[in-house]
């Protein structure tokens, strides 16, 4: 293996928005900031979080609540 071909593989710290931190190895030189990690991700925790951007979820619910009422009649 050539010496100057591959980047350095250093230990870095990963910081999550939930406050969880852990170390891993990466070619990145500084800390890595993430929004979601295995400690707060719904798949791993079993809890579902709805991220409502600009009221889209509420708009969807209102739209199909009306459609469900007319289908029942």
PDB file of N, CA, C and O in Angstrom:
ATOM      1  N   UNK A   1       0.846  -1.177   0.000  1.00  0.00           N
ATOM      2  CA  UNK A   1       0.000   0.000   0.000  1.00  0.00           C
ATOM      3  C   UNK A   1       0.892   1.240   0.000  1.00  0.00           C
ATOM      4  O   UNK A   1       1.850   1.314   0.768  1.00  0.00           O
ATOM      5  N   UNK A   2       0.586   2.196  -0.842  1.00  0.00           N
ATOM      6  CA  UNK A   2       1.371   3.422  -0.922  1.00  0.00           C
ATOM      7  C   UNK A   2       1.099   4.298   0.297  1.00  0.00           C
ATOM      8  O   UNK A   2      -0.029   4.342   0.788  1.00  0.00           O
ATOM      9  N   UNK A   3       2.092   4.974   0.776  1.00  0.00           N
ATOM     10  CA  UNK A   3       1.983   5.756   2.011  1.00  0.00           C
ATOM     11  C   UNK A   3       1.129   7.008   1.846  1.00  0.00           C
ATOM     12  O   UNK A   3       0.353   7.318   2.750  1.00  0.00           O
ATOM     13  N   UNK A   4       1.227   7.728   0.763  1.00  0.00           N
ATOM     14  CA  UNK A   4       0.551   9.023   0.605  1.00  0.00           C
ATOM     15  C   UNK A   4      -0.771   8.925  -0.147  1.00  0.00           C
ATOM     16  O   UNK A   4      -1.360   9.956  -0.472  1.00  0.00           O
ATOM     17  N   UNK A   5      -1.255   7.726  -0.431  1.00  0.00           N
ATOM     18  CA  UNK A   5      -2.468   7.568  -1.227  1.00  0.00           C
ATOM     19  C   UNK A   5      -3.732   7.729  -0.405  1.00  0.00           C
ATOM     20  O   UNK A   5      -4.686   8.357  -0.863  1.00  0.00           O
ATOM     21  N   UNK A   6      -3.758   7.181   0.790  1.00  0.00           N
ATOM     22  CA  UNK A   6      -4.971   7.145   1.590  1.00  0.00           C
ATOM     23  C   UNK A   6      -5.009   8.274   2.623  1.00  0.00           C
ATOM     24  O   UNK A   6      -3.968   8.646   3.164  1.00  0.00           O
ATOM     25  N   UNK A   7      -6.202   8.825   2.904  1.00  0.00           N
ATOM     26  CA  UNK A   7      -6.307   9.886   3.919  1.00  0.00           C
ATOM     27  C   UNK A   7      -6.138   9.306   5.325  1.00  0.00           C
ATOM     28  O   UNK A   7      -6.283   8.102   5.535  1.00  0.00           O
ATOM     29  N   UNK A   8      -5.834  10.173   6.269  1.00  0.00           N
ATOM     30  CA  UNK A   8      -5.677   9.713   7.648  1.00  0.00           C
ATOM     31  C   UNK A   8      -7.048   9.353   8.229  1.00  0.00           C
ATOM     32  O   UNK A   8      -8.058   9.986   7.921  1.00  0.00           O
ATOM     33  N   UNK A   9      -7.056   8.345   9.057  1.00  0.00           N
ATOM     34  CA  UNK A   9      -8.287   7.804   9.632  1.00  0.00           C
ATOM     35  C   UNK A   9      -8.211   8.041  11.137  1.00  0.00           C
ATOM     36  O   UNK A   9      -7.620   7.244  11.866  1.00  0.00           O
ATOM     37  N   UNK A  10      -8.813   9.144  11.602  1.00  0.00           N
ATOM     38  CA  UNK A  10      -8.669   9.587  12.985  1.00  0.00           C
ATOM     39  C   UNK A  10      -9.910   9.300  13.806  1.00  0.00           C
ATOM     40  O   UNK A  10     -10.990   9.063  13.265  1.00  0.00           O
ATOM     41  N   UNK A  11      -9.743   9.326  15.111  1.00  0.00           N
ATOM     42  CA  UNK A  11     -10.867   9.187  16.029  1.00  0.00           C
ATOM     43  C   UNK A  11     -11.525  10.563  16.175  1.00  0.00           C
ATOM     44  O   UNK A  11     -10.849  11.549  16.467  1.00  0.00           O
ATOM     45  N   UNK A  12     -12.847  10.623  15.971  1.00  0.00           N
ATOM     46  CA  UNK A  12     -13.587  11.882  16.068  1.00  0.00           C
ATOM     47  C   UNK A  12     -14.754  11.699  17.028  1.00  0.00           C
ATOM     48  O   UNK A  12     -15.178  10.579  17.314  1.00  0.00           O
ATOM     49  N   UNK A  13     -15.261  12.819  17.516  1.00  0.00           N
ATOM     50  CA  UNK A  13     -16.396  12.809  18.427  1.00  0.00           C
ATOM     51  C   UNK A  13     -17.643  13.226  17.645  1.00  0.00           C
ATOM     52  O   UNK A  13     -17.613  14.198  16.890  1.00  0.00           O
ATOM     53  N   UNK A  14     -18.741  12.485  17.832  1.00  0.00           N
ATOM     54  CA  UNK A  14     -20.016  12.781  17.178  1.00  0.00           C
ATOM     55  C   UNK A  14     -20.937  13.384  18.228  1.00  0.00           C
ATOM     56  O   UNK A  14     -21.139  12.799  19.292  1.00  0.00           O
ATOM     57  N   UNK A  15     -21.503  14.565  17.927  1.00  0.00           N
ATOM     58  CA  UNK A  15     -22.396  15.275  18.838  1.00  0.00           C
ATOM     59  C   UNK A  15     -23.789  15.333  18.214  1.00  0.00           C
ATOM     60  O   UNK A  15     -23.958  15.821  17.097  1.00  0.00           O
ATOM     61  N   UNK A  16     -24.783  14.828  18.948  1.00  0.00           N
ATOM     62  CA  UNK A  16     -26.160  14.835  18.461  1.00  0.00           C
ATOM     63  C   UNK A  16     -26.911  16.024  19.051  1.00  0.00           C
ATOM     64  O   UNK A  16     -26.517  16.572  20.080  1.00  0.00           O
ATOM     65  N   UNK A  17     -27.993  16.415  18.388  1.00  0.00           N
ATOM     66  CA  UNK A  17     -28.824  17.515  18.874  1.00  0.00           C
ATOM     67  C   UNK A  17     -29.526  17.156  20.185  1.00  0.00           C
ATOM     68  O   UNK A  17     -29.886  18.050  20.950  1.00  0.00           O
ATOM     69  N   UNK A  18     -29.725  15.868  20.455  1.00  0.00           N
ATOM     70  CA  UNK A  18     -30.376  15.445  21.695  1.00  0.00           C
ATOM     71  C   UNK A  18     -29.418  15.487  22.881  1.00  0.00           C
ATOM     72  O   UNK A  18     -29.855  15.336  24.022  1.00  0.00           O
ATOM     73  N   UNK A  19     -28.130  15.688  22.643  1.00  0.00           N
ATOM     74  CA  UNK A  19     -27.146  15.761  23.714  1.00  0.00           C
ATOM     75  C   UNK A  19     -26.270  14.529  23.815  1.00  0.00           C
ATOM     76  O   UNK A  19     -25.311  14.524  24.588  1.00  0.00           O
ATOM     77  N   UNK A  20     -26.566  13.501  23.068  1.00  0.00           N
ATOM     78  CA  UNK A  20     -25.774  12.275  23.088  1.00  0.00           C
ATOM     79  C   UNK A  20     -24.451  12.508  22.366  1.00  0.00           C
ATOM     80  O   UNK A  20     -24.412  13.168  21.328  1.00  0.00           O
ATOM     81  N   UNK A  21     -23.366  11.964  22.921  1.00  0.00           N
ATOM     82  CA  UNK A  21     -22.062  12.037  22.263  1.00  0.00           C
ATOM     83  C   UNK A  21     -21.434  10.653  22.264  1.00  0.00           C
ATOM     84  O   UNK A  21     -21.619   9.877  23.201  1.00  0.00           O
ATOM     85  N   UNK A  22     -20.694  10.350  21.212  1.00  0.00           N
ATOM     86  CA  UNK A  22     -19.934   9.107  21.132  1.00  0.00           C
ATOM     87  C   UNK A  22     -18.758   9.325  20.199  1.00  0.00           C
ATOM     88  O   UNK A  22     -18.728  10.291  19.437  1.00  0.00           O
ATOM     89  N   UNK A  23     -17.801   8.431  20.261  1.00  0.00           N
ATOM     90  CA  UNK A  23     -16.622   8.548  19.412  1.00  0.00           C
ATOM     91  C   UNK A  23     -16.658   7.458  18.356  1.00  0.00           C
ATOM     92  O   UNK A  23     -17.172   6.361  18.573  1.00  0.00           O
ATOM     93  N   UNK A  24     -16.099   7.798  17.213  1.00  0.00           N
ATOM     94  CA  UNK A  24     -15.987   6.876  16.094  1.00  0.00           C
ATOM     95  C   UNK A  24     -14.725   7.244  15.330  1.00  0.00           C
ATOM     96  O   UNK A  24     -14.010   8.169  15.716  1.00  0.00           O
ATOM     97  N   UNK A  25     -14.453   6.540  14.268  1.00  0.00           N
ATOM     98  CA  UNK A  25     -13.290   6.854  13.443  1.00  0.00           C
ATOM     99  C   UNK A  25     -13.768   7.338  12.091  1.00  0.00           C
ATOM    100  O   UNK A  25     -14.726   6.805  11.531  1.00  0.00           O
ATOM    101  N   UNK A  26     -13.087   8.365  11.562  1.00  0.00           N
ATOM    102  CA  UNK A  26     -13.492   8.971  10.307  1.00  0.00           C
ATOM    103  C   UNK A  26     -12.318   9.689   9.682  1.00  0.00           C
ATOM    104  O   UNK A  26     -11.309   9.944  10.340  1.00  0.00           O
ATOM    105  N   UNK A  27     -12.454  10.014   8.402  1.00  0.00           N
ATOM    106  CA  UNK A  27     -11.448  10.827   7.736  1.00  0.00           C
ATOM    107  C   UNK A  27     -11.701  12.309   7.977  1.00  0.00           C
ATOM    108  O   UNK A  27     -10.888  13.148   7.591  1.00  0.00           O
ATOM    109  N   UNK A  28     -12.824  12.637   8.612  1.00  0.00           N
ATOM    110  CA  UNK A  28     -13.147  14.014   8.971  1.00  0.00           C
ATOM    111  C   UNK A  28     -12.167  14.489  10.044  1.00  0.00           C
ATOM    112  O   UNK A  28     -11.772  13.704  10.907  1.00  0.00           O
ATOM    113  N   UNK A  29     -11.775  15.752  10.002  1.00  0.00           N
ATOM    114  CA  UNK A  29     -10.761  16.245  10.928  1.00  0.00           C
ATOM    115  C   UNK A  29     -11.321  16.759  12.247  1.00  0.00           C
ATOM    116  O   UNK A  29     -10.625  16.712  13.262  1.00  0.00           O
ATOM    117  N   UNK A  30     -12.552  17.246  12.262  1.00  0.00           N
ATOM    118  CA  UNK A  30     -13.116  17.823  13.480  1.00  0.00           C
ATOM    119  C   UNK A  30     -14.281  17.014  14.010  1.00  0.00           C
ATOM    120  O   UNK A  30     -14.521  15.885  13.583  1.00  0.00           O
ATOM    121  N   UNK A  31     -15.003  17.613  14.949  1.00  0.00           N
ATOM    122  CA  UNK A  31     -16.194  16.971  15.486  1.00  0.00           C
ATOM    123  C   UNK A  31     -17.288  16.931  14.429  1.00  0.00           C
ATOM    124  O   UNK A  31     -17.349  17.791  13.551  1.00  0.00           O
ATOM    125  N   UNK A  32     -18.148  15.928  14.521  1.00  0.00           N
ATOM    126  CA  UNK A  32     -19.269  15.785  13.601  1.00  0.00           C
ATOM    127  C   UNK A  32     -20.542  16.098  14.378  1.00  0.00           C
ATOM    128  O   UNK A  32     -20.787  15.507  15.430  1.00  0.00           O
ATOM    129  N   UNK A  33     -21.356  17.022  13.869  1.00  0.00           N
ATOM    130  CA  UNK A  33     -22.615  17.409  14.500  1.00  0.00           C
ATOM    131  C   UNK A  33     -23.758  16.815  13.682  1.00  0.00           C
ATOM    132  O   UNK A  33     -23.867  17.071  12.483  1.00  0.00           O
ATOM    133  N   UNK A  34     -24.612  16.016  14.337  1.00  0.00           N
ATOM    134  CA  UNK A  34     -25.746  15.385  13.664  1.00  0.00           C
ATOM    135  C   UNK A  34     -27.041  15.801  14.343  1.00  0.00           C
ATOM    136  O   UNK A  34     -27.037  16.198  15.509  1.00  0.00           O
ATOM    137  N   UNK A  35     -28.144  15.709  13.617  1.00  0.00           N
ATOM    138  CA  UNK A  35     -29.445  16.080  14.161  1.00  0.00           C
ATOM    139  C   UNK A  35     -30.131  14.911  14.849  1.00  0.00           C
ATOM    140  O   UNK A  35     -30.928  15.115  15.765  1.00  0.00           O
ATOM    141  N   UNK A  36     -29.836  13.696  14.426  1.00  0.00           N
ATOM    142  CA  UNK A  36     -30.505  12.530  14.979  1.00  0.00           C
ATOM    143  C   UNK A  36     -29.497  11.378  15.054  1.00  0.00           C
ATOM    144  O   UNK A  36     -28.688  11.182  14.147  1.00  0.00           O
ATOM    145  N   UNK A  37     -29.565  10.628  16.144  1.00  0.00           N
ATOM    146  CA  UNK A  37     -28.636   9.513  16.344  1.00  0.00           C
ATOM    147  C   UNK A  37     -29.424   8.277  16.782  1.00  0.00           C
ATOM    148  O   UNK A  37     -30.653   8.307  16.841  1.00  0.00           O
ATOM    149  N   UNK A  38     -28.722   7.211  17.084  1.00  0.00           N
ATOM    150  CA  UNK A  38     -29.401   5.976  17.479  1.00  0.00           C
ATOM    151  C   UNK A  38     -30.091   6.094  18.836  1.00  0.00           C
ATOM    152  O   UNK A  38     -30.983   5.303  19.143  1.00  0.00           O
ATOM    153  N   UNK A  39     -29.695   7.063  19.646  1.00  0.00           N
ATOM    154  CA  UNK A  39     -30.328   7.246  20.959  1.00  0.00           C
ATOM    155  C   UNK A  39     -31.679   7.953  20.844  1.00  0.00           C
ATOM    156  O   UNK A  39     -32.536   7.778  21.710  1.00  0.00           O
ATOM    157  N   UNK A  40     -31.886   8.748  19.789  1.00  0.00           N
ATOM    158  CA  UNK A  40     -33.140   9.490  19.659  1.00  0.00           C
ATOM    159  C   UNK A  40     -33.913   9.150  18.382  1.00  0.00           C
ATOM    160  O   UNK A  40     -34.989   9.707  18.167  1.00  0.00           O
ATOM    161  N   UNK A  41     -33.405   8.261  17.533  1.00  0.00           N
ATOM    162  CA  UNK A  41     -34.097   7.899  16.298  1.00  0.00           C
ATOM    163  C   UNK A  41     -35.298   7.006  16.618  1.00  0.00           C
ATOM    164  O   UNK A  41     -35.170   6.073  17.410  1.00  0.00           O
ATOM    165  N   UNK A  42     -36.458   7.274  16.017  1.00  0.00           N
ATOM    166  CA  UNK A  42     -37.662   6.498  16.319  1.00  0.00           C
ATOM    167  C   UNK A  42     -37.527   5.002  16.029  1.00  0.00           C
ATOM    168  O   UNK A  42     -38.163   4.197  16.709  1.00  0.00           O
ATOM    169  N   UNK A  43     -36.740   4.616  15.068  1.00  0.00           N
ATOM    170  CA  UNK A  43     -36.568   3.211  14.747  1.00  0.00           C
ATOM    171  C   UNK A  43     -35.915   2.460  15.900  1.00  0.00           C
ATOM    172  O   UNK A  43     -36.299   1.331  16.206  1.00  0.00           O
ATOM    173  N   UNK A  44     -34.941   3.074  16.531  1.00  0.00           N
ATOM    174  CA  UNK A  44     -34.223   2.419  17.615  1.00  0.00           C
ATOM    175  C   UNK A  44     -34.915   2.583  18.967  1.00  0.00           C
ATOM    176  O   UNK A  44     -34.798   1.705  19.822  1.00  0.00           O
ATOM    177  N   UNK A  45     -35.629   3.679  19.177  1.00  0.00           N
ATOM    178  CA  UNK A  45     -36.268   3.924  20.466  1.00  0.00           C
ATOM    179  C   UNK A  45     -37.674   3.350  20.546  1.00  0.00           C
ATOM    180  O   UNK A  45     -38.174   3.102  21.644  1.00  0.00           O
ATOM    181  N   UNK A  46     -38.321   3.134  19.408  1.00  0.00           N
ATOM    182  CA  UNK A  46     -39.684   2.627  19.400  1.00  0.00           C
ATOM    183  C   UNK A  46     -40.717   3.726  19.551  1.00  0.00           C
ATOM    184  O   UNK A  46     -41.913   3.438  19.590  1.00  0.00           O
ATOM    185  N   UNK A  47     -40.293   4.971  19.637  1.00  0.00           N
ATOM    186  CA  UNK A  47     -41.208   6.105  19.745  1.00  0.00           C
ATOM    187  C   UNK A  47     -41.268   6.811  18.406  1.00  0.00           C
ATOM    188  O   UNK A  47     -40.249   6.962  17.732  1.00  0.00           O
ATOM    189  N   UNK A  48     -42.444   7.240  18.024  1.00  0.00           N
ATOM    190  CA  UNK A  48     -42.602   7.937  16.764  1.00  0.00           C
ATOM    191  C   UNK A  48     -42.674   9.426  17.021  1.00  0.00           C
ATOM    192  O   UNK A  48     -43.444   9.880  17.868  1.00  0.00           O
ATOM    193  N   UNK A  49     -41.877  10.188  16.295  1.00  0.00           N
ATOM    194  CA  UNK A  49     -41.915  11.647  16.366  1.00  0.00           C
ATOM    195  C   UNK A  49     -42.365  12.159  15.013  1.00  0.00           C
ATOM    196  O   UNK A  49     -41.814  11.765  13.985  1.00  0.00           O
ATOM    197  N   UNK A  50     -43.352  13.025  15.002  1.00  0.00           N
ATOM    198  CA  UNK A  50     -43.790  13.647  13.763  1.00  0.00           C
ATOM    199  C   UNK A  50     -43.150  15.018  13.655  1.00  0.00           C
ATOM    200  O   UNK A  50     -43.323  15.870  14.527  1.00  0.00           O
ATOM    201  N   UNK A  51     -42.424  15.218  12.596  1.00  0.00           N
ATOM    202  CA  UNK A  51     -41.828  16.515  12.350  1.00  0.00           C
ATOM    203  C   UNK A  51     -42.749  17.222  11.369  1.00  0.00           C
ATOM    204  O   UNK A  51     -42.792  16.881  10.187  1.00  0.00           O
ATOM    205  N   UNK A  52     -43.480  18.203  11.863  1.00  0.00           N
ATOM    206  CA  UNK A  52     -44.464  18.901  11.051  1.00  0.00           C
ATOM    207  C   UNK A  52     -43.821  20.149  10.464  1.00  0.00           C
ATOM    208  O   UNK A  52     -43.548  21.112  11.181  1.00  0.00           O
ATOM    209  N   UNK A  53     -43.585  20.127   9.175  1.00  0.00           N
ATOM    210  CA  UNK A  53     -42.983  21.258   8.491  1.00  0.00           C
ATOM    211  C   UNK A  53     -44.082  22.056   7.809  1.00  0.00           C
ATOM    212  O   UNK A  53     -44.745  21.555   6.900  1.00  0.00           O
ATOM    213  N   UNK A  54     -44.270  23.258   8.229  1.00  0.00           N
ATOM    214  CA  UNK A  54     -45.228  24.200   7.633  1.00  0.00           C
ATOM    215  C   UNK A  54     -46.660  23.692   7.692  1.00  0.00           C
ATOM    216  O   UNK A  54     -47.457  24.015   6.811  1.00  0.00           O
ATOM    217  N   UNK A  55     -47.008  22.911   8.698  1.00  0.00           N
ATOM    218  CA  UNK A  55     -48.377  22.465   8.878  1.00  0.00           C
ATOM    219  C   UNK A  55     -48.849  21.430   7.891  1.00  0.00           C
ATOM    220  O   UNK A  55     -50.057  21.271   7.717  1.00  0.00           O
ATOM    221  N   UNK A  56     -47.963  20.722   7.242  1.00  0.00           N
ATOM    222  CA  UNK A  56     -48.351  19.755   6.208  1.00  0.00           C
ATOM    223  C   UNK A  56     -49.106  18.566   6.781  1.00  0.00           C
ATOM    224  O   UNK A  56     -50.057  18.080   6.169  1.00  0.00           O
ATOM    225  N   UNK A  57     -48.696  18.101   7.935  1.00  0.00           N
ATOM    226  CA  UNK A  57     -49.368  16.942   8.535  1.00  0.00           C
ATOM    227  C   UNK A  57     -50.802  17.318   8.908  1.00  0.00           C
ATOM    228  O   UNK A  57     -51.733  16.561   8.633  1.00  0.00           O
ATOM    229  N   UNK A  58     -50.981  18.473   9.527  1.00  0.00           N
ATOM    230  CA  UNK A  58     -52.322  18.919   9.919  1.00  0.00           C
ATOM    231  C   UNK A  58     -53.198  19.139   8.680  1.00  0.00           C
ATOM    232  O   UNK A  58     -54.380  18.795   8.686  1.00  0.00           O
ATOM    233  N   UNK A  59     -52.629  19.702   7.637  1.00  0.00           N
ATOM    234  CA  UNK A  59     -53.376  19.922   6.403  1.00  0.00           C
ATOM    235  C   UNK A  59     -53.801  18.584   5.792  1.00  0.00           C
ATOM    236  O   UNK A  59     -54.920  18.459   5.296  1.00  0.00           O
ATOM    237  N   UNK A  60     -52.919  17.591   5.824  1.00  0.00           N
ATOM    238  CA  UNK A  60     -53.246  16.251   5.330  1.00  0.00           C
ATOM    239  C   UNK A  60     -54.385  15.635   6.130  1.00  0.00           C
ATOM    240  O   UNK A  60     -55.312  15.067   5.552  1.00  0.00           O
ATOM    241  N   UNK A  61     -54.325  15.741   7.444  1.00  0.00           N
ATOM    242  CA  UNK A  61     -55.372  15.174   8.301  1.00  0.00           C
ATOM    243  C   UNK A  61     -56.720  15.837   8.053  1.00  0.00           C
ATOM    244  O   UNK A  61     -57.746  15.160   7.989  1.00  0.00           O
ATOM    245  N   UNK A  62     -56.718  17.184   7.913  1.00  0.00           N
ATOM    246  CA  UNK A  62     -57.986  17.887   7.650  1.00  0.00           C
ATOM    247  C   UNK A  62     -58.562  17.479   6.306  1.00  0.00           C
ATOM    248  O   UNK A  62     -59.771  17.285   6.182  1.00  0.00           O
ATOM    249  N   UNK A  63     -57.712  17.349   5.303  1.00  0.00           N
ATOM    250  CA  UNK A  63     -58.160  17.010   3.955  1.00  0.00           C
ATOM    251  C   UNK A  63     -58.807  15.628   3.933  1.00  0.00           C
ATOM    252  O   UNK A  63     -59.888  15.456   3.371  1.00  0.00           O
ATOM    253  N   UNK A  64     -58.152  14.652   4.539  1.00  0.00           N
ATOM    254  CA  UNK A  64     -58.678  13.299   4.487  1.00  0.00           C
ATOM    255  C   UNK A  64     -59.722  13.021   5.554  1.00  0.00           C
ATOM    256  O   UNK A  64     -60.424  12.014   5.465  1.00  0.00           O
ATOM    257  N   UNK A  65     -59.848  13.871   6.551  1.00  0.00           N
ATOM    258  CA  UNK A  65     -60.960  13.752   7.498  1.00  0.00           C
ATOM    259  C   UNK A  65     -62.250  14.128   6.780  1.00  0.00           C
ATOM    260  O   UNK A  65     -63.282  13.488   6.977  1.00  0.00           O
ATOM    261  N   UNK A  66     -62.195  15.165   5.947  1.00  0.00           N
ATOM    262  CA  UNK A  66     -63.364  15.556   5.156  1.00  0.00           C
ATOM    263  C   UNK A  66     -63.711  14.477   4.140  1.00  0.00           C
ATOM    264  O   UNK A  66     -64.888  14.186   3.931  1.00  0.00           O
ATOM    265  N   UNK A  67     -62.714  13.886   3.511  1.00  0.00           N
ATOM    266  CA  UNK A  67     -62.951  12.853   2.510  1.00  0.00           C
ATOM    267  C   UNK A  67     -63.551  11.610   3.168  1.00  0.00           C
ATOM    268  O   UNK A  67     -64.391  10.942   2.565  1.00  0.00           O
ATOM    269  N   UNK A  68     -63.137  11.293   4.382  1.00  0.00           N
ATOM    270  CA  UNK A  68     -63.673  10.140   5.095  1.00  0.00           C
ATOM    271  C   UNK A  68     -65.119  10.336   5.492  1.00  0.00           C
ATOM    272  O   UNK A  68     -65.895   9.381   5.482  1.00  0.00           O
ATOM    273  N   UNK A  69     -65.505  11.573   5.845  1.00  0.00           N
ATOM    274  CA  UNK A  69     -66.890  11.866   6.223  1.00  0.00           C
ATOM    275  C   UNK A  69     -67.811  11.742   5.022  1.00  0.00           C
ATOM    276  O   UNK A  69     -68.916  11.214   5.149  1.00  0.00           O
ATOM    277  N   UNK A  70     -67.384  12.216   3.863  1.00  0.00           N
ATOM    278  CA  UNK A  70     -68.242  12.128   2.671  1.00  0.00           C
ATOM    279  C   UNK A  70     -68.328  10.691   2.181  1.00  0.00           C
ATOM    280  O   UNK A  70     -69.341  10.306   1.596  1.00  0.00           O
ATOM    281  N   UNK A  71     -67.288   9.884   2.404  1.00  0.00           N
ATOM    282  CA  UNK A  71     -67.339   8.479   1.961  1.00  0.00           C
ATOM    283  C   UNK A  71     -68.296   7.679   2.834  1.00  0.00           C
ATOM    284  O   UNK A  71     -68.910   6.724   2.357  1.00  0.00           O
ATOM    285  N   UNK A  72     -68.434   8.054   4.112  1.00  0.00           N
ATOM    286  CA  UNK A  72     -69.336   7.340   5.014  1.00  0.00           C
ATOM    287  C   UNK A  72     -70.795   7.610   4.672  1.00  0.00           C
ATOM    288  O   UNK A  72     -71.651   6.749   4.878  1.00  0.00           O
ATOM    289  N   UNK A  73     -71.085   8.802   4.152  1.00  0.00           N
ATOM    290  CA  UNK A  73     -72.460   9.179   3.824  1.00  0.00           C
ATOM    291  C   UNK A  73     -72.857   8.566   2.542  1.00  0.00           C
ATOM    292  O   UNK A  73     -73.984   8.762   2.087  1.00  0.00           O
TER     293      UNK A  73
END
